[in-house]
């Protein structure tokens, strides 16, 4: 019921949000003193609460990076937990300044929903997880099964397309969030759960016996996940976009949280100097501080550090870089040059 | 007289203010104009702001393919169907749970209400516990509780329980054989209609005979026999034109047959229990409102307690019961919008949640949902008001 009220209230706020979209979001954020960031309600690795009750995660670190870019302090950020159904309304209405919630970049979301995607922080695909005892090895063997599916997502649409083109029947079991999916899947209400493969890895890691569950090898869609902001404020979109690019570029040039202070003092590499503010006035082009990139790296590290910290091979989630490696290392992560 | 005096004076504008009736009329007209201006300003502002934001408005999206599947649909539906059809499917699901919920809640409520007045201490206390417990726990929690019980306590389809041969109980649903209508099945429907007509005629005939001669025919028994017997006879006359589609376990799930899904069951059961508790209290209040003198007079005339309740108390109690009963039916219908919490695709879930999120048209989708619920509520209200008018006491 709360989410229904939120939708209606957000729809009403759309009327008043016109002023917010045209006025500079950067000024509003600076006046507030913090960035309001929309994140997941709880997805291991991407957005989760640690033992101290603080939000951490791969997507959460992007929010912290944005705060570090604007304020120089990665802690000047407040979080709003959003479900798949409420995330876009919250962003459009101005309730959050940016959305970092493992959201797939699609044509209709970019155009019809009047949102702006600022890049891809994780190249993913949709897959299935099923109990090993079912003896299923491929998604094409799932005909007639019950499949848990989150409502209001691209996963829902891809699932319908996949089963229709393969002439298979299935029973969709609609669920609101990852936690409900886990409960229904474990209770046996559904045979398989489908979502982005990163989400599946996160879910499996949190189960009691991860080896009893198998992530099927089929990848049935492209899911480029990335942060997004409202349409209409190009400056704020540029700040969001270049924050993400800065994280990727920092890893490409070998800047990490350990050596950022030393490199910020000046060095031989002109690209590093430009990024960390030793050369040129690049920060001012976005109305940010000269050393905004250095602040970001000090606050959260570079892309590789964020990845390894939350979803890397050494964590419970255990994902390989795969497509998400730098282009020099065989992946497709490629940020434009900082000049 | 004031009228005669005023006829001599010339008409002044302030006379409108002096006269109470015309003053109130002017105030109402001014208020109405202000209200209309306020509403039109809000609507105008919304439309202008939406177009400034670049957000498209309009109901054209309803004819685009919905691209998502719905697990329970009373009419044909596929992911290629339009959003409008998805909304219709949702509406039919809401209607299904509302009608079955109202039926069960009424039965439950009347039984619980009457039993709570029973002289048997144990039964009265049990009903009290039921009413107080379900009334005071939020409905959403009860729905989630029943859903959790069904999904966790019942076995997986591969180990499904089979209480009677061919009927399967699992945590994916209760599977029954489905009747398949073949040629000649129309005879059964015709037989049923004829039986209904006969039952109505017989009730009237029995009443006339009773008034003339005082003899009482067993109307209920005869009507039941005819209502059951005639279709059965028609069935055999037509050569058994109905075959059964038995549910079978194929792979992951049961195929064929008719399924009562755990989502529907949890929603229906929780709604009926919750609303039934409120109806029980209404019924109990209605029965207690009838003066005890009526019961005593009926007993003095030699009427048995069963006849007293049915012929003397309940008709009078119904006048008190029906108005709050209307609001309970409306509550049940509106509470059914909690369906999305357990994944039952009612109107709010399809057009109000999934379609809304996939297309981004919040205002249009919400307006459809609100309008439909308003129409359903007004229809139920109108019907019950008609019934109320029919049974009310005509004052002298």
Interface residues (C-beta under 8 A of the other chain):
Chain A: X1 X4 X7 X8 X10 X11 X14 X15 X16 X17 X18 X21 X22 X84 X85 X88 X89 X92 X112 X113 X114 X134 X142 X143 X144 X145 X146 X151 X152 X156 X157 X159 X160 X161 X163 X164 X170 X171 X172 X173 X174 X175 X176 X184 X187 X188 X189 X191 X231 X232
Chain B: X45 X46 X49 X50 X52 X53 X54 X55 X56 X67 X68 X69 X70 X71 X78 X79 X80 X140 X151 X152 X156 X171 X172 X250 X251 X252 X253 X255 X262 X337 X338 X340 X341 X343 X345 X348 X349 X352 X353 X354 X356 X357 X358 X359 X360 X362 X363 X366
